């Protein structure tokens, strides 16, 4: 697609698609698509993370939506799943999250949700894209049909109310000491407020956003700060969110980092014991082979989806599975949510730890297959079509055949090529990765 990637629209601020002019067009096109579905006025709600650029992009987006005849409610900073939940609970036709997720402040973008709280399908996104590229004048509503705009200050409280309905009434954390890293992002208000309300002794870091420090040396993509804080305060558990709080990386009491695959494995085992696991688990092409072997051993079905939590959710729906996610920490608890939610996942994990089980024991359920991940910044998005690169990938796959696997793909959210390799033969694995990288650099 021209504008939408694996997780919405994303890029550098004030270049290409991420600027006021394009956000007006995005809003106008999305508004036109939804107002075309019914004659009466439709409603959109907008939330955002803490990037400085949100102040420039949000008004343009609002203007486009209202110009198409949609009523708009703005919520301010709120986690992505909070926006998805409120889209559904408020009976809105469209929810838009202004965020670039785990990227640094100089990027921004959009994630779009339908009235069911699910991310829009490729089919709908393509229809919106066709409207973006058509004449603006064709989508403007008549003056008497313009939408109204209102700011709601209750988004955080409403999100917390919804979450509290999903956990047991007697769920308390008075005996737990937890370190929480909010990545200076969208969860900096709601996550501490929710966990404190349960009585935990909470040490919060990454909760002072200034418009520039989102994900900077903090959050799920930089867990070193979480590790040191857990050790320093002798905490039972560490929780690290990303910029829009839909990802989670955790840390046990020893300071060991727990990624999405390990969290999924532990939850799958717990849910199977409690007889609430439905179908099995959906992972992605990036999920560790060790996870696949572990689930097979435990007689839990495992299916790989394309990279992107939207594709994970689509297969979960199709196969009627209720647990899925990515190694990066996007984890979907189908029993509770329509998209990834770091806070919800943390609470589900803590319920198991509430029985005096140490985090290191809870998560130590499978042995990971050694994995190397290389992210290469690129200028040419078509570099994987080059003959030299194709040949290098073919040679690497032949070298590692029977001993592991190699996956090479374009990032759907950044200008990068991602190369992932897995094998117990670390020397061979390194050689295969280098064979490919030297043709791309």
Phi, psi and omega per residue, in radians:
X1 nan 2.767 -3.039
X2 -1.325 -0.725 -3.049
X3 -1.946 -0.694 -3.054
X4 -1.513 2.367 3.064
X5 -1.847 -2.667 -3.129
X6 -1.216 -0.367 -3.117
X7 -2.495 1.114 3.105
X8 1.491 -2.617 -3.137
X9 -1.970 2.359 -3.078
X10 -2.681 2.587 3.079
X11 3.013 -3.038 3.135
X12 -1.242 2.454 -3.139
X13 -1.202 2.445 3.136
X14 1.083 0.555 2.984
X15 -2.545 2.554 -3.140
X16 0.931 -1.894 -3.001
X17 -1.686 -0.179 -3.045
X18 -1.820 1.393 3.098
X19 -2.709 2.974 -3.061
X20 -1.038 -0.700 -3.128
X21 -1.074 -0.819 -3.112
X22 -1.243 -0.616 3.126
X23 -1.179 -0.567 3.016
X24 -1.082 -0.792 -3.135
X25 -1.151 -0.667 3.084
X26 -1.071 -0.821 3.141
X27 -1.106 -0.753 -3.134
X28 -1.118 -0.769 -3.128
X29 -1.162 -0.789 3.120
X30 -1.124 -0.728 3.114
X31 -1.098 -0.728 3.132
X32 -1.123 -0.731 -3.136
X33 -1.046 -0.812 -3.071
X34 -1.326 -0.600 3.100
X35 -1.256 -0.381 3.081
X36 -1.259 -0.374 -3.089
X37 -1.240 -0.602 3.134
X38 -2.423 2.723 -3.131
X39 -1.325 -0.571 -3.124
X40 -1.308 2.836 -3.117
X41 -1.137 2.535 3.131
X42 -1.837 2.910 -3.113
X43 -2.151 2.399 3.054
X44 -2.160 2.525 3.027
X45 -2.118 2.515 -3.060
X46 -2.217 2.303 2.987
X47 -2.199 2.981 -3.120
X48 -2.681 2.942 2.996
X49 -1.640 -2.711 -2.921
X50 -1.858 0.287 3.137
X51 -1.183 2.508 3.096
X52 -0.991 -0.661 -3.074
X53 -1.130 -0.311 3.105
X54 -1.027 -0.565 3.137
X55 -1.198 -0.472 3.123
X56 -1.524 -0.626 -3.028
X57 -1.482 -0.609 -3.095
X58 -1.048 -0.827 -3.141
X59 -1.043 -0.634 3.128
X60 -1.164 -0.729 3.112
X61 -1.112 -0.791 3.111
X62 -1.042 -0.765 3.140
X63 -1.049 -0.733 3.123
X64 -1.117 -0.772 3.137
X65 -1.117 -0.830 -3.133
X66 -1.141 -0.601 3.126
X67 -1.167 -0.429 3.090
X68 -1.514 -0.076 3.110
X69 1.707 0.303 3.118
X70 -1.697 2.404 2.958
X71 -1.300 2.479 -3.048
X72 -2.261 2.333 2.995
X73 -2.018 2.261 3.072
X74 -1.841 2.399 -3.020
X75 -1.927 -0.258 -3.055
X76 1.372 -2.838 -3.096
X77 -1.089 2.222 -3.123
X78 -2.816 2.474 3.082
X79 -1.005 2.667 -3.119
X80 -0.980 -0.764 -3.131
X81 -1.235 -0.461 3.023
X82 -1.074 -0.741 3.087
X83 -1.100 -0.757 3.130
X84 -1.098 -0.755 3.132
X85 -1.117 -0.738 -3.127
X86 -1.266 -0.518 3.051
X87 -1.012 -0.734 -3.130
X88 -1.308 -0.811 -3.061
X89 -1.227 -0.496 3.127
X90 -1.561 0.044 -3.121
X91 1.000 0.631 3.099
X92 -1.375 2.734 3.119
X93 -1.516 -0.396 -3.063
X94 -2.632 2.403 3.019
X95 -2.132 2.336 -3.128
X96 -2.216 2.176 3.081
X97 -1.817 2.100 3.084
X98 -1.565 1.879 -3.051
X99 -2.901 2.737 2.942
X100 -2.088 0.445 3.007
X101 0.957 -1.999 -3.043
X102 -1.546 -0.040 -3.139
X103 -1.247 2.857 3.115
X104 -1.331 3.049 -2.926
X105 -1.048 -0.487 -3.044
X106 -1.318 -0.066 3.029
X107 -1.865 2.736 2.985
X108 -2.734 3.082 -3.110
X109 3.110 -2.852 -3.087
X110 -2.386 2.515 2.924
X111 -2.181 2.261 -3.058
X112 -1.944 2.378 -3.128
X113 -2.184 2.514 3.091
X114 -1.528 -3.132 -3.087
X115 -1.100 -0.298 3.108
X116 -1.553 0.038 -3.136
X117 1.421 0.111 3.134
X118 -1.693 2.607 3.060
X119 -1.113 2.527 -3.090
X120 -1.103 2.504 -3.131
X121 -1.266 2.872 3.078
X122 -1.019 -0.652 -3.114
X123 -1.065 -0.814 3.141
X124 -1.216 -0.705 3.134
X125 -1.071 -0.653 3.109
X126 -1.140 -0.653 3.110
X127 -1.159 -0.693 3.097
X128 -1.162 -0.688 3.103
X129 -1.044 -0.690 3.133
X130 -1.132 -0.541 3.107
X131 -1.319 -0.568 3.130
X132 -1.056 -0.687 -3.050
X133 -1.519 -0.003 3.098
X134 -1.623 3.037 -3.051
X135 -1.131 2.301 -3.136
X136 -0.996 -0.750 -3.049
X137 -1.009 -0.460 -3.104
X138 -1.292 -0.292 -3.055
X139 -1.858 -0.123 -3.098
X140 -1.290 2.322 -3.128
X141 -1.401 2.889 3.059
X142 -1.192 2.644 -3.067
X143 -0.889 -0.675 -3.109
X144 -1.331 -0.145 -3.115
X145 -1.906 0.163 3.101
X146 -1.073 2.599 3.127
X147 -1.401 2.778 3.062
X148 -1.749 2.708 -3.092
X149 -2.200 2.336 -3.127
X150 -2.470 2.451 3.084
X151 -1.611 2.286 3.075
X152 -1.939 2.234 -3.113
X153 -1.687 0.049 -3.006
X154 -1.777 0.152 -3.051
X155 -0.981 -0.832 -3.118
X156 -1.071 -0.810 -3.132
X157 -1.121 -0.695 3.138
X158 -1.163 -0.683 3.101
X159 -1.090 -0.791 3.140
X160 -1.117 -0.685 3.103
X161 -1.036 -0.741 3.141
X162 -1.122 -0.755 -3.136
X163 -1.121 -0.743 -3.120
X164 -1.063 -0.474 3.107
X165 -1.268 -0.272 -3.070
X166 -1.702 -0.039 3.129
X167 -2.091 2.709 -3.124
X168 -1.044 2.545 -3.128
X169 -1.096 -0.512 -3.093
X170 -1.633 0.204 -3.107
X171 -1.330 1.908 -3.128
X172 -2.248 2.683 -3.071
X173 -2.185 0.511 -3.053
X174 -1.083 -0.428 -3.088
X175 -1.626 0.021 -3.029
X176 -1.900 2.465 3.018
X177 -1.939 2.139 -3.020
X178 -2.235 2.410 2.989
X179 -1.771 2.268 -3.112
X180 -2.149 2.116 3.081
X181 -1.859 1.986 -3.067
X182 -1.592 0.041 3.087
X183 1.077 0.322 -3.058
X184 0.915 0.631 -3.034
X185 -2.104 -2.705 -2.969
X186 -1.117 -0.375 -3.122
X187 -1.652 0.216 -3.013
X188 -1.192 -0.339 3.077
X189 -1.706 -0.926 -2.989
X190 -1.199 -0.749 -3.074
X191 -1.113 -0.894 3.103
X192 -1.076 -0.694 -3.114
X193 -1.084 -0.739 -3.116
X194 -1.174 -0.851 -3.080
X195 -1.194 -0.663 3.088
X196 -1.105 -0.635 -3.117
X197 -1.127 -0.318 3.125
X198 -1.601 -0.003 3.019
X199 1.632 0.117 -3.114
X200 -1.247 2.618 2.968
X201 -1.438 1.941 -2.928
X202 -2.000 2.252 3.010
X203 -1.895 2.029 -3.052
X204 -1.878 2.285 3.022
X205 -2.227 2.850 -3.126
X206 1.098 0.655 -3.112
X207 -2.135 0.469 3.124
X208 -2.259 1.198 -3.104
X209 -1.152 2.468 3.091
X210 -2.218 0.212 -3.137
X211 1.666 -0.375 -3.084
X212 -2.048 -0.344 -2.969
X213 -1.728 0.204 3.096
X214 -1.076 2.214 -3.132
X215 1.132 0.071 -3.077
X216 -1.422 1.939 -3.132
X217 0.914 0.607 3.128
X218 -2.784 3.091 3.083
X219 1.354 -3.014 -3.003
X220 -1.148 -0.387 3.130
X221 -1.565 -0.102 3.107
X222 -2.474 1.295 -3.012
X223 -1.407 0.029 -3.117
X224 -1.033 -0.669 -3.141
X225 -1.140 -0.646 3.097
X226 -1.127 -0.805 -3.140
X227 -1.001 -0.859 -3.104
X228 -1.143 -0.618 3.139
X229 -1.214 -0.683 3.110
X230 -1.093 -0.763 3.123
X231 -1.169 -0.766 -3.109
X232 -1.059 -0.770 -3.064
X233 -1.653 0.006 -3.135
X234 0.922 0.867 -3.098
X235 -1.410 2.791 3.104
X236 -1.370 -0.454 -2.993
X237 -2.822 2.608 3.040
X238 -2.120 2.440 -3.130
X239 -2.205 2.217 -3.137
X240 -2.218 2.145 3.133
X241 -1.733 3.012 3.008
X242 -1.906 -3.000 -2.994
X243 -0.986 -0.624 3.109
X244 -1.923 0.197 2.997
X245 1.098 0.407 3.052
X246 -1.697 -0.071 3.062
X247 -1.947 2.734 3.039
X248 -2.532 2.325 2.933
X249 -2.144 2.436 -3.067
X250 -2.073 3.000 -3.106
X251 -2.490 2.262 3.140
X252 -1.424 3.138 -3.038
X253 -1.163 -0.284 3.112
X254 -1.561 -0.121 -3.121
X255 1.628 0.156 3.115
X256 -1.438 2.358 -3.119
X257 -1.372 2.399 3.136
X258 -2.007 1.994 -3.108
X259 -1.565 -3.091 -3.065
X260 -1.075 -0.680 3.132
X261 -1.075 -0.723 -3.133
X262 -1.208 -0.660 3.098
X263 -1.125 -0.771 3.141
X264 -1.072 -0.753 3.140
X265 -1.061 -0.803 -3.112
X266 -1.135 -0.745 -3.141
X267 -1.193 -0.686 3.126
X268 -1.044 -0.739 3.134
X269 -1.133 -0.779 3.122
X270 -1.114 -0.795 -3.109
X271 -1.152 -0.598 3.100
X272 -1.159 -0.737 3.122
X273 -1.089 -0.674 -3.129
X274 -1.463 -0.023 3.121
X275 1.051 0.674 3.081
X276 -2.054 0.000 3.092
X277 -1.374 2.175 -3.132
X278 -1.889 2.211 3.064
X279 1.336 -1.204 -3.099
X280 2.847 -2.566 -3.063
X281 -2.175 2.415 3.031
X282 -1.888 2.115 3.046
X283 -1.920 -2.746 3.094
X284 -2.307 3.132 3.098
X285 -1.061 -0.358 -3.120
X286 -1.594 -0.168 -3.113
X287 -1.054 2.422 -3.088
X288 -1.107 2.444 3.141
X289 -1.088 -0.505 3.090
X290 -1.071 -0.615 3.089
X291 -1.142 -0.786 3.135
X292 -1.042 -0.788 3.141
X293 -1.118 -0.719 -3.131
X294 -1.094 -0.829 -3.119
X295 -1.128 -0.653 3.096
X296 -1.095 -0.725 3.124
X297 -1.095 -0.629 -3.132
X298 -1.531 0.130 3.132
X299 1.028 0.743 3.056
X300 -1.971 2.151 -3.124
X301 -1.075 2.502 -3.134
X302 -2.395 2.249 3.126
X303 -2.212 2.422 3.088
X304 -1.709 2.308 3.053
X305 -1.876 2.974 2.984
X306 -1.105 2.761 -3.132
X307 -1.151 2.317 -3.094
X308 2.224 2.194 -3.061
X309 -1.125 -0.375 3.092
X310 -1.127 -0.691 3.139
X311 -1.279 -0.577 3.051
X312 -1.066 -0.827 -3.119
X313 -1.100 -0.684 3.141
X314 -1.052 -0.748 3.127
X315 -1.253 -0.639 3.079
X316 -1.006 -0.758 3.130
X317 -1.154 -0.794 -3.093
X318 -1.096 -0.753 -3.088
X319 -1.618 -0.084 -3.125
X320 1.087 0.721 3.016
X321 -1.596 2.690 -3.132
X322 -2.101 0.243 3.074
X323 -2.514 2.301 3.123
X324 -2.922 2.924 3.107
X325 2.871 -2.994 -3.049
X326 -2.120 2.752 3.095
X327 -1.019 -0.557 -3.110
X328 -1.171 -0.241 3.113
X329 1.966 -0.017 2.968
X330 -1.265 1.896 -3.120
X331 -2.226 2.236 -3.109
X332 -1.883 2.038 3.060
X333 -1.634 1.630 -3.032
X334 -1.034 -0.359 3.122
X335 -1.241 -0.423 -3.014
X336 -2.148 -0.458 -2.954
X337 -2.525 2.841 3.141
X338 -1.756 -0.155 3.122
X339 -2.617 3.109 -3.112
X340 -1.121 2.488 3.131
X341 -2.600 1.828 -3.096
X342 -1.032 -0.701 -3.124
X343 -1.148 -0.788 3.129
X344 -1.078 -0.750 3.132
X345 -1.098 -0.757 3.122
X346 -1.017 -0.793 -3.130
X347 -1.133 -0.645 3.121
X348 -1.159 -0.691 3.095
X349 -1.153 -0.792 -3.091
X350 -1.089 -0.537 3.103
X351 -1.047 -0.634 3.107
X352 -1.272 -0.691 3.132
X353 -1.242 -0.276 -3.112
X354 -1.128 -0.176 -3.137
X355 -1.730 0.520 3.098
X356 1.112 0.487 3.044
X357 -1.592 2.226 3.134
X358 -1.213 2.524 -3.100
X359 -1.020 -0.687 -3.111
X360 -1.071 -0.605 3.114
X361 -1.360 -0.693 -3.111
X362 -1.062 -0.721 -3.061
X363 -1.559 -0.255 -3.066
X364 -1.444 1.222 -3.046
X365 -1.975 -0.323 3.090
X366 -2.588 2.705 3.131
X367 -1.606 2.148 -3.116
X368 -1.303 2.437 2.991
X369 -1.298 2.275 -3.141
X370 -0.881 2.332 -3.027
X371 -2.369 2.419 3.050
X372 -2.071 2.307 3.112
X373 -2.190 2.116 3.105
X374 -1.976 2.248 3.057
X375 -1.971 2.029 -3.056
X376 -1.946 2.101 3.090
X377 -1.188 2.332 -3.105
X378 -2.296 2.774 3.011
X379 -1.881 -0.541 -3.130
X380 -1.731 1.852 -3.102
X381 -1.193 -0.276 -3.121
X382 -1.717 0.293 -3.052
X383 -1.073 -0.469 3.141
X384 -1.237 -0.179 3.104
X385 -1.524 -0.192 3.132
X386 -1.131 2.445 -3.089
X387 -1.070 -0.700 -3.121
X388 -1.103 -0.665 3.125
X389 -1.237 -0.761 3.106
X390 -1.014 -0.767 -3.130
X391 -1.138 -0.689 3.138
X392 -1.116 -0.709 3.110
X393 -1.133 -0.725 3.137
X394 -1.107 -0.780 3.139
X395 -1.103 -0.754 -3.138
X396 -1.089 -0.722 3.124
X397 -1.150 -0.603 3.097
X398 -1.208 -0.681 -3.132
X399 -1.118 -0.677 -3.007
X400 -1.689 -0.050 -3.073
X401 -0.930 2.241 3.126
X402 1.502 -0.167 -3.108
X403 -2.129 -0.055 -3.127
X404 2.936 -2.765 -3.138
X405 -2.612 2.724 3.107
X406 -2.202 2.349 3.078
X407 -2.250 2.165 3.116
X408 -2.131 2.207 -3.113
X409 -2.636 2.772 3.015
X410 -1.423 2.411 3.048
X411 -1.173 2.451 3.087
X412 -1.560 -0.057 -3.076
X413 -2.183 -0.263 -3.120
X414 -2.434 2.858 3.101
X415 -1.428 1.208 -3.080
X416 -2.480 2.664 2.931
X417 -1.800 2.274 -3.136
X418 -1.882 2.189 3.121
X419 -2.046 2.119 3.141
X420 -2.133 2.337 3.084
X421 -2.342 2.520 3.130
X422 -2.311 2.308 3.054
X423 -3.047 2.612 3.041
X424 -1.330 -0.323 3.076
X425 -1.519 1.560 -3.027
X426 -1.139 -0.593 -3.141
X427 -1.172 -0.805 3.103
X428 -1.098 -0.739 -3.134
X429 -1.047 -0.809 3.134
X430 -1.080 -0.691 -3.141
X431 -1.134 -0.714 3.134
X432 -1.125 -0.763 3.138
X433 -1.092 -0.774 -3.122
X434 -1.130 -0.584 3.108
X435 -1.027 -0.639 -3.128
X436 -1.454 -0.812 -3.035
X437 -1.070 -0.618 -3.086
X438 -1.189 -0.310 3.085
X439 -1.557 -0.193 -3.126
X440 -1.749 -0.683 -3.113
X441 -1.088 nan nan
